[in-house]
Amino acid sequence: MVSESCGNPSVETEAIMTRRPKYDKSKFCIKCKLNSGAIIVRHAVYCKECFPALLSYKVKRILEPQINPKPELSRKKSLKASGNLLVGFSGGLGSTVLLDLISRIYLSHRTEIKEEGVTKSRGGKDHPRNEPVWKMVSVCYVEVASGFPGMTDKTQKIHQLLQENYESLEFIPIRLENAFDLSWWDKVGGKAALDVNTDLTSDELFVSTALNSPDSDSVQKLRSYISALPTRTAIESAIHTLIRILLLYTARSTQSSHLLLGTSLTSISIKLISSISQGGGFSVREEAQEEWNPDSKGAVRLIRPLQEITLKECSMWAWWNDLLVVGKEKYPRGKDGIEALTKEFIIGLERDYPSTVSTIARTCAKLAPKVDAAGLCILCERPLQPAVQEWKSQISIRATKEPSPPSHSSDPSSVLHSLTSYLCYSCHTTLSSRSSKGVSRNSSNTSLPLPVWASTHLQGLLVDVAITDMQPDLKEADEEIWLSHKVNPDEMKEAIGEFLLE
Amino acid sequence: MPPKTCALCENAKAILKRPKTGQQICKDCFFYVFETEVHNTITQANLFARGDRVAIGASGGKDSTVLAYVLKTLNERYHYGLHLFLLSIDEGITGYRDDSLETVKRNQQQYDMPLKILSYDELYGWTMDRIVSQIGKKNNCTFCGVFRRQALDRGAAVLNVDHIVTGHNADDIAETVLMNIMRGDIARLGRCTSIVTQGEDTIKRSKPFKYAYEKEIVMYAYFKKLDYFSTECIYSPDAYRGHARTFLKDLEAARPSAIIDIIHSGEAFEIREEIKATQKIQQTCKRCGYMSSNDLCKACTLLEGLERGMASSGITDRARKKLDAEGPLPENLRTIPFYQPPSGNPNPTITIES
């Protein structure tokens, strides 16, 4: 029978294509269509039974293409990593959920199933004869409490938690002050370096060898590092960098090919905006994932498998599975920094514009650096953008006269080396930035000790520079590269005069 | 407390703290660094050639007033050899534009520059007041921005200029970078930090104040005693940009260099190759001849929506489909006159420069 409708929308309103239904109006799970929904994930409803498969799928989608040494999207090849696995654990919600998901998806073959009082061995893909993706899996926790007097040390608590729930995994506790500890550096295969301090009073960030004795306390150095940082933003940013690098070197020392961090979609969006606000646009891709191999001694892939899972989904997962979240303490001087402001802003905006976090992450995933990197930043070991200082000096005029050379000691060959050309834009801004309220440091400490890896990199680079400069007296021994002089009070006053109010 | 000496000349008394660098400097040094930084921006980007006819987008606000003053000063001081014009757009917002246009007319006399005023009413037959009464207060910035862009180009074509300069400052650009990331506007994100933009059939446009802080522009106007009209557009509070602006102000308070840092981030990245291939190529509007990424340019689409009483057809795809389903454009509906780029200006196609 011929249809009598003419399909003209002005006559028949049904002829206009109906609007795609928003699933959260329906009660039933979108996957199984049987059970009542229990959670809405961006307008799609899932029941409690189907939710695990959703999270598992999202984790695998990010992680699995990066497992084999040659990244691939084909699912035909079996998964076999070239090294071990290290999972970074902070005690927060993200890392708790990450460890739980990774354990369920990839490590279940290590445990037997206890069903109705009978121990059964696993079958199918989980059969013990199938090779595990990673031979050895460890969990690493970085304790930051030493940097802030009064902060609680949670190492013991975390160790206990992991022992109770993940006894087959090796626990590697490390401490934030290891970044200044030469014995730790030696243990993870780092090349010996001299203690180096940098002077934060000038944007040139002149360096000198530390006058401390070789066995000076790494906790003292860490506290000195934190107290010398110029702004609250700098503290947040610097600690994140220290933790990341400590984890990467630990991964390498455990022959791990992969390091996993529990950054959720919400956290990644916050970190992206925060990093962009601090000038880190050049390394926008590294916020999601990076391939780290600073001295070609073995690459570690840093992956964030939860980057498509929102904080809400993580919370529900933890709740439904009774996961104990130890929690992360806020740094005492870290609030009101750019990251904290960004977090407040993004979470507020998400309420009125629900796709904000996913839009930010998706947009940044479409970006790439405009030019090739010129090496690595010695502090954060991320790609170094070329000509950063030239750009900065073009943008703002900071002097109208030729700067008078700093007064030297009687040694005519003493040279002050500047750190600036070896730092990326964000790290340089972190160290040289000023708060709008002027100097906001509690102490008058302006000498920042460099972390061990930075000293090693710097030493290596300056040796190259010295050799290129054809200075015969500096070619001989590494120690003679370092020419330092005691900074006299007049020189200090000249450098910091602009901040003095008297 | 004894008075501090200027950090730059180390001679005069410091009377202000520079928002951009935190340095405490004297008035003359401030004028010097502000003007010289703009001059450096102009020369490093090769913005102008001798003999260029340059239209300054003048709203009567602080940015364009200071821009007109500074360009005139630098043109004379460094002999750029430019012919400067003032170009103003009347959007038809009662109480907002009336007073600022008076300022532009005063600027015309003070700086001795020719002035052209073009109104939305004249060009499109709609004032912003009338548009807002039809569509409400959401999405009205889209209408105003799209119409103004075309209006500036058309005004410049009438004046036969080679180049339009606008007073967009560092704060504006930083806000735009953040806003485009948050809204996922990848095409704009790839262009918004360029100091110069030019398409095949459009006039070159640049932003000499790209690295100048808004606060410093205000400071400059204050110390130079330049008069300008400061008004908030009454329709802007609900705009998405407002969120980015508030956030930027908080960032600036936490770290003054954040504004420049965001611009630096924006300049450091670009769209990935595989995504570029999926971007729309620029075409010409079939109706008015202006540049467009679709068959009809955005201004024609918006105007058609307004004329046919379905204003949101310019905003959402669904509304557009509904409009198309109603039938073709009626014969007697108002359209925008055909666009003629400035004659005698064989502008070669130049790709976007940063």
Contacts between the chains, C-beta under 8 A, distances in Angstrom:
chain1	res1	chain2	res2	distance
A	9	B	322	7.7
A	9	B	325	4.5
A	9	B	326	7.9
A	10	B	325	7.4
A	10	B	326	6.5
A	10	B	327	8.0
A	16	B	321	8.0
A	16	B	322	6.9
A	16	B	325	6.7
A	17	B	321	7.8
A	19	B	318	7.4
A	231	B	254	7.2
A	231	B	255	5.9
A	232	B	254	7.1
A	233	B	254	5.8
A	233	B	255	5.3
A	272	B	181	7.7
A	273	B	178	7.1
A	273	B	181	7.1
A	273	B	182	7.9
A	275	B	265	7.8
A	276	B	177	7.4
A	276	B	178	7.7
A	276	B	181	7.2
A	276	B	262	6.2
A	276	B	265	4.3
A	276	B	266	7.8
A	277	B	178	7.9
A	277	B	251	5.4
A	277	B	258	5.4
A	277	B	261	6.3
A	277	B	262	5.6
A	277	B	265	7.6
A	278	B	255	7.7
A	278	B	258	7.3
A	278	B	261	5.6
A	279	B	257	7.9
A	279	B	260	7.9
A	279	B	261	3.6
A	279	B	262	7.6
A	279	B	264	4.8
A	279	B	265	5.6
A	280	B	265	6.3
A	281	B	264	6.6
A	281	B	265	2.7
A	281	B	266	6.2
A	281	B	267	7.3
A	281	B	268	3.8
A	281	B	269	4.9
A	282	B	265	7.6
A	282	B	268	4.1
A	282	B	269	7.1
A	284	B	265	7.5
A	284	B	268	7.9
A	284	B	269	5.5
A	336	B	254	6.5
A	337	B	254	6.4
A	338	B	251	6.0
A	338	B	254	5.4
A	338	B	255	6.2
A	338	B	258	6.8
A	341	B	247	7.5
A	341	B	250	5.0
A	341	B	251	6.4
A	341	B	254	6.0
A	342	B	247	7.8
A	345	B	243	7.9
A	345	B	247	4.7
A	345	B	250	7.4
A	349	B	182	7.1
A	349	B	243	6.0
A	353	B	182	7.8
A	356	B	182	5.9
A	359	B	181	8.0
A	359	B	182	6.5
A	359	B	183	6.7
A	359	B	184	4.2
A	360	B	181	5.8
A	360	B	182	6.0
A	360	B	184	8.0
A	362	B	184	6.4
A	363	B	180	7.7
A	363	B	181	5.1
A	363	B	184	4.8
A	363	B	185	7.9
A	363	B	186	5.9
A	363	B	189	6.9
A	364	B	181	6.7
A	366	B	186	5.3
A	366	B	271	6.1
A	366	B	272	5.7
A	366	B	275	4.7
A	367	B	189	7.7
A	367	B	269	4.2
A	367	B	270	7.0
A	367	B	271	6.7
A	367	B	272	6.6
A	368	B	269	6.4
A	368	B	270	6.4
A	368	B	271	7.6
A	368	B	272	4.5
A	368	B	273	7.6
A	369	B	268	6.1
A	369	B	269	5.9
A	369	B	270	7.8
A	370	B	267	7.5
A	370	B	268	6.2
A	370	B	269	6.4
A	370	B	270	4.7
A	385	B	268	6.1
A	391	B	264	6.9
A	394	B	40	6.3
A	394	B	44	6.3
A	395	B	37	7.4
A	395	B	211	5.1
A	395	B	260	6.0
A	396	B	20	5.7
A	396	B	21	5.3
A	396	B	33	7.9
A	396	B	37	6.8
A	396	B	211	7.9
A	396	B	260	7.7
A	397	B	33	4.6
A	397	B	36	6.0
A	397	B	37	5.9
A	397	B	40	7.9
A	398	B	21	5.9
A	398	B	23	6.8
A	399	B	8	6.8
A	400	B	8	4.7
A	400	B	9	6.6
A	400	B	29	6.9
A	400	B	32	7.1
A	400	B	33	7.7
A	401	B	8	7.9
A	401	B	10	7.8
A	425	B	261	7.5
A	425	B	264	6.0
A	425	B	268	7.7
A	426	B	261	7.9
A	429	B	257	6.2
A	429	B	261	6.0
A	433	B	255	5.4
A	433	B	257	5.7
A	434	B	22	4.8
A	434	B	255	8.0
A	434	B	256	6.9
A	434	B	257	7.8
A	435	B	254	7.4
A	435	B	255	6.9
A	435	B	256	8.0
A	436	B	22	7.7
A	436	B	252	7.3
A	436	B	253	5.6
A	436	B	254	7.6
A	436	B	255	7.6
A	436	B	256	5.2
A	438	B	22	7.4
A	498	B	7	4.7
A	498	B	23	6.4
A	498	B	24	6.5
A	501	B	1	6.1
A	501	B	4	7.2
A	502	B	1	6.4
A	502	B	2	6.8
